[in-house]
């Protein structure tokens, strides 16, 4: 073993990954890279002819090699292939993303500890809650819930709670999973806040958060931290992607913006203070966009959401001295 390999293993041990596990993960990364190359060589038409079988075969091998994150992402592609509009573009984008992740895994010595932790989290390494709570917490501050999202994936139900702290970098998501039945409702809803100490998962912020089991919830009386211009938000997004190249969901908090319905395109658009269009928002549901329009027609608002793969998914807006869920 070379000194470089020895150093890499020492760094991996802090994330509870031993030598044999990393060897298995590297084998999975080799399989993934070869599979991606084969899809480009033989073309997407070949993949379309038997997408379910081909994707399930590689996904099962990735799971066996401790890469459930990659396996889950590829499995989500299968229902799109040959059915969804512009599915080829979505598939190629996903292939490109995992090619980048595979290349990152070859360059551990060039990654910071946060970047290494974020990469492992993306590949699907499971960090124990006890280890996260044993790490150094973030400074105590007020955190506000700006979004809630629920769903299920192959009978695993989840709830995502999006939080914002007192400064721009302090934003993230709390994940709760339950098998076989929806996650029970908690006391947290959009617009409530709490002064608390939170732990962040490896990867840095914005990222995944672990909250205390018991928190004192109160109503938020001031608008959560946000950027004053869309350009400032874009600059922050670019900085996040440099620090966290695996990021596919970036928090958005910006205002004031004005909502306008474009009749010619039959869609909603957000305008800055100069009246220039900044982006077309998407709602979590079809009704969300109409809710936004009914709340904020011609009235400046501050919007909160996630920028996901080129789309702005809105979770809430600040209007009339409170947050409104979308």
BAMAR-388947 format. One record per residue (C-alpha): chain; y, z, x. Coordinates in Angstrom, 3 decimals, padded with zeros to 6 digits. Each point is the difference from the previous one (the first is absolute). Layout:
N
+--------+----------+----------+----------+
! cadena !    north !       up !     east !
+--------+----------+----------+----------+
!      A !        Y !        Z !        X !
...
+--------+----------+----------+----------+
END
This chain:
326
+--------+----------+----------+----------+
! cadena !    north !       up !     east !
+--------+----------+----------+----------+
!      A !  000.000 !  000.000 !  000.000 !
!      A !  003.415 ! -000.952 !  001.395 !
!      A !  002.914 !  002.437 !  000.161 !
!      A !  001.754 ! -002.033 ! -002.726 !
!      A ! -003.033 !  000.282 ! -002.298 !
!      A ! -000.251 !  003.709 !  000.741 !
!      A !  003.673 !  000.506 ! -000.907 !
!      A ! -000.463 ! -001.947 ! -003.236 !
!      A ! -002.934 !  002.195 ! -000.997 !
!      A !  002.005 !  003.137 !  000.765 !
!      A !  002.731 ! -001.210 ! -002.339 !
!      A ! -002.537 ! -000.873 ! -002.702 !
!      A ! -001.546 !  003.458 !  000.210 !
!      A !  003.213 !  001.529 ! -001.345 !
!      A ! -000.755 ! -001.944 ! -003.201 !
!      A ! -003.620 !  001.263 ! -000.064 !
!      A ! -001.480 ! -003.346 !  001.158 !
!      A ! -002.727 !  000.300 !  002.636 !
!      A ! -001.222 ! -002.703 !  002.357 !
!      A ! -002.909 ! -001.205 ! -002.155 !
!      A !  002.149 ! -000.243 ! -003.120 !
!      A !  002.591 ! -002.060 !  001.870 !
!      A ! -002.717 ! -002.293 !  001.368 !
!      A ! -001.151 ! -000.580 ! -003.582 !
!      A !  003.570 ! -000.628 ! -001.134 !
!      A !  000.505 ! -002.512 !  002.809 !
!      A ! -003.191 ! -001.795 ! -001.075 !
!      A !  001.441 ! -000.198 ! -003.499 !
!      A !  003.277 ! -001.374 !  001.351 !
!      A ! -001.974 ! -002.659 !  001.921 !
!      A ! -001.789 ! -000.963 ! -003.229 !
!      A !  003.278 ! -000.144 ! -001.889 !
!      A !  001.683 ! -002.233 !  002.578 !
!      A ! -002.927 ! -002.429 !  000.107 !
!      A ! -000.156 ! -000.126 ! -003.789 !
!      A !  003.723 ! -000.721 ! -000.286 !
!      A ! -000.296 ! -002.773 !  002.590 !
!      A ! -002.951 ! -001.510 ! -001.890 !
!      A !  002.007 ! -000.162 ! -003.219 !
!      A !  002.708 ! -001.981 !  001.749 !
!      A ! -002.523 ! -002.297 !  001.692 !
!      A ! -001.978 ! -000.814 ! -003.141 !
!      A !  002.971 !  000.146 ! -002.373 !
!      A !  000.823 !  001.925 ! -003.147 !
!      A ! -001.932 ! -002.490 ! -002.130 !
!      A ! -003.230 !  001.281 !  001.543 !
!      A !  001.044 !  003.586 ! -000.735 !
!      A !  000.894 ! -000.927 ! -003.585 !
!      A ! -003.464 ! -001.450 ! -000.613 !
!      A ! -001.626 !  003.446 !  000.348 !
!      A !  002.814 !  002.508 !  000.409 !
!      A ! -001.692 !  003.068 ! -001.486 !
!      A ! -003.105 ! -000.251 !  002.183 !
!      A !  001.842 ! -000.849 !  003.207 !
!      A !  002.595 !  002.748 ! -000.365 !
!      A ! -002.490 !  002.661 ! -001.073 !
!      A ! -002.188 ! -000.805 !  003.019 !
!      A !  002.789 !  000.564 !  002.528 !
!      A !  001.400 !  002.977 ! -001.934 !
!      A ! -003.368 !  001.785 !  000.102 !
!      A ! -000.201 ! -000.510 !  003.764 !
!      A !  003.528 !  001.346 !  000.451 !
!      A ! -000.831 !  003.136 ! -001.967 !
!      A ! -003.112 !  000.505 !  002.143 !
!      A !  002.263 ! -000.129 !  003.045 !
!      A !  002.511 !  002.564 ! -001.319 !
!      A !  002.664 ! -002.513 ! -001.141 !
!      A !  000.230 !  000.661 ! -003.754 !
!      A !  003.711 ! -000.842 ! -000.081 !
!      A ! -000.615 ! -003.585 !  001.079 !
!      A ! -003.019 ! -000.258 ! -002.314 !
!      A !  001.974 !  001.155 ! -003.036 !
!      A !  002.822 ! -002.465 !  000.640 !
!      A ! -002.388 ! -002.954 !  000.316 !
!      A ! -001.882 !  001.000 ! -003.155 !
!      A !  003.258 ! -000.096 ! -001.950 !
!      A !  000.366 ! -003.670 !  000.958 !
!      A ! -003.213 ! -001.138 ! -001.688 !
!      A !  001.306 !  000.030 ! -003.611 !
!      A !  003.041 ! -002.052 !  001.042 !
!      A ! -001.756 ! -002.863 !  001.772 !
!      A ! -000.006 ! -003.189 ! -002.007 !
!      A !  001.553 !  001.726 ! -003.007 !
!      A !  003.456 !  001.371 !  000.723 !
!      A !  002.922 ! -002.368 !  000.518 !
!      A !  000.729 ! -000.614 !  003.700 !
!      A ! -003.061 !  002.026 !  000.973 !
!      A ! -000.284 ! -001.868 !  003.289 !
!      A !  003.336 !  001.402 !  001.162 !
!      A ! -001.019 !  003.548 ! -000.924 !
!      A ! -003.318 ! -000.350 !  001.832 !
!      A !  001.556 ! -001.419 !  003.158 !
!      A !  002.608 !  002.757 !  000.006 !
!      A ! -002.766 !  002.604 ! -000.238 !
!      A ! -002.008 ! -001.663 !  002.763 !
!      A !  003.077 ! -000.056 !  002.216 !
!      A !  000.652 !  003.671 ! -000.629 !
!      A ! -003.521 !  001.034 !  001.047 !
!      A !  000.142 ! -002.264 !  003.035 !
!      A !  003.082 !  001.956 !  001.116 !
!      A ! -001.750 !  003.322 ! -000.660 !
!      A ! -003.011 ! -001.147 !  002.039 !
!      A !  002.239 ! -001.004 !  002.901 !
!      A !  001.792 !  003.365 ! -000.136 !
!      A ! -003.337 !  001.783 !  000.322 !
!      A ! -000.514 ! -001.744 !  003.368 !
!      A !  003.212 !  001.430 !  001.421 !
!      A ! -000.306 !  003.745 ! -000.492 !
!      A !  001.772 !  000.832 !  003.252 !
!      A !  003.110 ! -001.796 ! -001.264 !
!      A !  000.150 !  002.000 ! -003.241 !
!      A !  001.835 !  003.275 ! -000.510 !
!      A ! -001.950 !  002.886 ! -001.540 !
!      A !  001.661 ! -000.689 ! -003.366 !
!      A ! -000.903 ! -003.686 !  000.224 !
!      A ! -003.577 !  000.769 !  000.965 !
!      A ! -000.313 !  002.435 ! -002.895 !
!      A !  001.487 ! -002.541 ! -002.415 !
!      A ! -002.393 ! -002.690 !  001.189 !
!      A ! -003.004 !  002.289 ! -000.472 !
!      A !  001.198 !  000.939 ! -003.483 !
!      A !  000.327 ! -003.709 ! -000.858 !
!      A ! -003.488 ! -000.771 !  001.285 !
!      A ! -001.269 !  002.682 ! -002.341 !
!      A ! -000.580 !  003.028 !  002.218 !
!      A !  000.031 !  003.073 ! -002.221 !
!      A !  002.100 !  002.897 !  001.151 !
!      A ! -000.959 !  003.427 ! -001.258 !
!      A !  002.560 !  001.844 ! -002.083 !
!      A ! -000.599 !  003.145 !  002.044 !
!      A !  000.905 ! -001.863 !  003.209 !
!      A !  003.183 ! -001.397 ! -001.569 !
!      A !  001.067 !  003.456 ! -001.208 !
!      A ! -000.705 !  001.405 !  003.475 !
!      A !  002.488 ! -002.425 !  001.583 !
!      A !  003.724 !  000.683 !  000.412 !
!      A !  001.809 ! -000.394 ! -003.352 !
!      A !  003.234 ! -001.809 ! -000.704 !
!      A !  003.138 !  002.183 ! -000.247 !
!      A !  000.324 !  001.765 ! -003.344 !
!      A !  002.278 ! -001.955 ! -002.316 !
!      A !  000.392 ! -001.176 ! -003.582 !
!      A ! -002.379 ! -002.778 ! -000.991 !
!      A !  000.394 ! -002.016 ! -003.207 !
!      A ! -002.645 ! -001.923 ! -001.908 !
!      A !  001.338 ! -003.541 ! -000.490 !
!      A ! -003.151 ! -001.710 ! -001.264 !
!      A ! -003.491 !  000.440 ! -001.415 !
!      A ! -002.805 ! -002.536 ! -000.065 !
!      A ! -003.526 !  000.342 ! -001.376 !
!      A ! -003.034 ! -002.274 ! -000.024 !
!      A ! -003.623 ! -000.389 !  000.980 !
!      A ! -001.968 ! -001.983 !  002.540 !
!      A ! -003.742 ! -000.367 ! -000.642 !
!      A ! -000.104 !  003.219 ! -002.041 !
!      A !  002.026 !  001.953 !  002.546 !
!      A !  003.140 !  001.144 ! -001.807 !
!      A !  003.207 !  000.693 !  001.895 !
!      A !  003.534 !  001.228 ! -000.433 !
!      A !  002.800 ! -000.863 !  002.401 !
!      A !  003.051 !  002.253 ! -000.044 !
!      A !  002.980 ! -001.375 !  001.904 !
!      A !  002.356 !  002.533 !  001.617 !
!      A !  003.352 ! -000.179 !  001.759 !
!      A !  001.392 !  002.672 !  002.285 !
!      A !  003.482 !  000.810 !  001.217 !
!      A !  000.286 ! -002.829 !  002.557 !
!      A ! -000.887 ! -003.692 ! -000.008 !
!      A ! -003.154 !  000.257 !  002.108 !
!      A ! -001.450 !  002.779 ! -002.132 !
!      A ! -001.803 ! -001.968 ! -002.687 !
!      A ! -003.649 ! -000.366 ! -000.826 !
!      A ! -002.822 !  000.138 ! -002.495 !
!      A ! -002.424 !  002.716 ! -001.045 !
!      A ! -003.455 ! -001.368 ! -000.900 !
!      A ! -002.463 !  001.745 ! -002.308 !
!      A ! -003.454 ! -001.471 ! -000.687 !
!      A ! -002.731 !  000.842 ! -002.487 !
!      A ! -003.292 ! -001.737 ! -000.681 !
!      A ! -001.060 ! -000.937 ! -003.526 !
!      A !  002.994 !  001.268 ! -002.001 !
!      A !  003.813 ! -000.194 !  000.119 !
!      A !  001.803 !  002.515 !  002.192 !
!      A !  001.178 !  002.942 ! -002.162 !
!      A !  003.692 !  000.089 ! -000.768 !
!      A !  002.028 !  002.254 !  002.256 !
!      A !  003.379 !  001.628 ! -000.407 !
!      A !  001.817 ! -002.617 !  002.073 !
!      A !  001.909 ! -002.790 ! -001.736 !
!      A !  002.711 ! -002.425 !  001.010 !
!      A !  003.249 !  001.869 !  000.576 !
!      A ! -001.414 !  003.398 !  000.946 !
!      A !  000.504 !  001.455 !  003.455 !
!      A ! -000.993 !  002.933 !  002.137 !
!      A !  001.068 !  001.623 !  003.237 !
!      A ! -003.199 !  000.035 !  002.025 !
!      A ! -001.729 ! -000.546 !  003.294 !
!      A ! -002.018 ! -003.223 !  000.084 !
!      A ! -002.513 ! -001.363 !  002.518 !
!      A ! -000.122 ! -003.678 !  000.917 !
!      A ! -003.175 ! -001.895 !  000.810 !
!      A ! -000.316 ! -001.801 !  003.363 !
!      A !  002.097 ! -003.138 !  000.079 !
!      A !  003.428 !  001.547 ! -000.404 !
!      A !  002.496 ! -000.370 ! -002.821 !
!      A !  000.218 ! -001.618 ! -002.429 !
!      A ! -003.676 !  000.624 ! -000.599 !
!      A ! -002.586 !  002.132 ! -001.701 !
!      A !  000.895 !  003.609 ! -000.793 !
!      A ! -001.931 !  003.206 ! -000.626 !
!      A !  001.752 !  002.501 ! -002.261 !
!      A ! -000.625 !  003.737 ! -000.465 !
!      A ! -002.490 !  000.862 ! -002.733 !
!      A !  002.682 !  001.953 ! -001.861 !
!      A !  003.622 ! -001.171 ! -000.184 !
!      A !  002.992 !  001.267 ! -001.964 !
!      A !  001.268 ! -002.963 ! -002.030 !
!      A !  003.637 ! -000.319 ! -001.081 !
!      A !  002.188 ! -002.747 ! -001.428 !
!      A !  001.911 ! -002.166 !  002.476 !
!      A !  003.732 !  000.285 ! -000.610 !
!      A !  001.177 ! -002.554 !  002.565 !
!      A ! -001.126 ! -003.527 !  000.766 !
!      A ! -002.666 ! -000.022 !  002.739 !
!      A !  000.861 ! -001.429 !  003.401 !
!      A !  000.552 ! -003.776 ! -000.102 !
!      A !  001.682 ! -002.855 !  001.858 !
!      A !  003.446 ! -001.144 ! -001.092 !
!      A ! -000.655 ! -003.724 !  000.535 !
!      A ! -002.933 ! -002.364 ! -000.179 !
!      A !  000.667 ! -001.050 !  003.605 !
!      A ! -000.441 !  003.600 !  001.146 !
!      A ! -003.307 !  000.112 ! -001.883 !
!      A ! -001.147 ! -003.232 !  001.665 !
!      A !  000.944 !  001.336 !  003.428 !
!      A ! -002.075 !  003.112 ! -000.699 !
!      A ! -002.943 ! -002.154 ! -001.125 !
!      A !  000.079 ! -001.974 !  003.243 !
!      A !  000.061 !  003.206 !  002.052 !
!      A ! -003.028 !  001.314 ! -001.925 !
!      A ! -002.004 ! -003.168 !  000.663 !
!      A !  000.724 !  000.284 !  003.720 !
!      A ! -001.258 !  003.615 !  000.058 !
!      A ! -002.776 ! -000.549 ! -002.545 !
!      A ! -001.245 ! -003.615 !  000.113 !
!      A ! -002.865 !  000.908 ! -002.355 !
!      A !  002.452 !  000.923 ! -002.808 !
!      A ! -000.409 ! -001.990 ! -003.191 !
!      A !  001.954 !  002.269 ! -002.326 !
!      A !  003.492 !  001.087 !  001.063 !
!      A !  002.139 !  002.417 ! -002.041 !
!      A !  003.166 ! -001.378 ! -001.537 !
!      A !  002.964 !  002.170 ! -001.034 !
!      A !  003.326 ! -001.796 ! -000.388 !
!      A !  003.054 ! -000.022 ! -002.227 !
!      A !  002.243 ! -000.709 ! -001.694 !
!      A ! -001.595 ! -003.198 ! -001.284 !
!      A !  000.534 ! -001.812 ! -003.288 !
!      A ! -002.778 ! -001.424 ! -002.148 !
!      A !  000.397 ! -003.464 ! -001.521 !
!      A ! -002.271 ! -002.138 ! -002.140 !
!      A !  000.045 ! -003.659 !  001.087 !
!      A ! -000.683 ! -002.014 ! -003.144 !
!      A ! -000.555 ! -003.245 !  001.891 !
!      A ! -002.830 !  001.573 !  002.028 !
!      A ! -000.996 !  002.545 ! -002.648 !
!      A ! -000.111 !  002.814 !  002.540 !
!      A !  001.853 !  003.106 !  001.137 !
!      A !  002.048 !  000.133 !  003.171 !
!      A !  001.756 !  002.743 !  001.956 !
!      A !  003.559 ! -000.630 !  001.172 !
!      A !  002.000 !  001.834 !  002.647 !
!      A !  003.569 !  001.258 ! -000.415 !
!      A !  001.325 ! -003.487 !  000.798 !
!      A ! -002.069 ! -001.537 ! -002.775 !
!      A ! -002.350 ! -001.738 !  002.423 !
!      A ! -003.696 ! -000.071 ! -000.814 !
!      A ! -002.070 !  002.133 !  002.354 !
!      A ! -003.518 ! -000.174 ! -001.415 !
!      A ! -002.055 ! -000.542 ! -003.126 !
!      A ! -001.762 !  003.256 ! -000.972 !
!      A ! -003.502 !  000.338 ! -001.354 !
!      A ! -001.169 !  002.760 ! -002.306 !
!      A ! -003.289 !  001.875 !  000.142 !
!      A ! -000.553 ! -001.360 ! -003.532 !
!      A !  001.475 ! -002.823 ! -002.055 !
!      A !  002.038 !  002.540 ! -001.963 !
!      A !  001.568 !  001.555 !  003.099 !
!      A !  002.466 ! -002.840 !  000.564 !
!      A !  001.172 !  000.184 ! -003.604 !
!      A !  000.356 !  003.761 !  000.278 !
!      A !  002.175 ! -000.525 !  003.063 !
!      A !  002.181 ! -002.529 ! -001.855 !
!      A !  000.409 !  002.256 ! -003.041 !
!      A !  001.010 !  002.934 !  002.195 !
!      A !  002.277 ! -001.737 !  002.444 !
!      A !  001.475 ! -003.170 ! -001.517 !
!      A !  003.393 ! -000.472 !  001.733 !
!      A ! -000.129 !  003.587 !  001.299 !
!      A ! -000.344 !  000.676 !  003.748 !
!      A ! -003.188 !  001.902 !  000.856 !
!      A ! -001.866 !  001.258 !  003.038 !
!      A ! -003.533 ! -001.362 !  000.141 !
!      A ! -003.126 !  001.555 !  001.509 !
!      A ! -003.258 ! -001.793 !  000.653 !
!      A ! -002.229 ! -001.647 !  002.560 !
!      A !  000.371 ! -003.344 !  001.773 !
!      A ! -003.554 ! -001.363 ! -000.025 !
!      A ! -000.956 ! -003.309 !  001.640 !
!      A !  003.290 ! -001.672 ! -000.939 !
!      A !  000.344 !  001.572 ! -003.452 !
!      A !  002.244 !  002.868 ! -001.092 !
!      A ! -001.988 !  002.330 ! -002.257 !
!      A !  002.423 !  002.364 ! -001.718 !
!      A ! -001.040 !  003.532 ! -000.936 !
!      A !  003.221 !  001.566 ! -001.233 !
!      A !  003.794 ! -000.280 ! -000.249 !
!      A !  002.754 !  002.593 !  000.278 !
!      A !  002.335 ! -000.265 ! -002.974 !
!      A !  001.971 !  002.522 ! -001.995 !
!      A ! -000.590 !  002.857 !  002.447 !
!      A ! -003.775 ! -000.235 ! -000.081 !
!      A ! -002.997 ! -002.098 !  001.038 !
!      A ! -001.652 ! -002.221 ! -002.597 !
!      A ! -003.611 ! -001.085 !  000.519 !
!      A ! -000.784 ! -003.707 ! -000.438 !
+--------+----------+----------+----------+
END
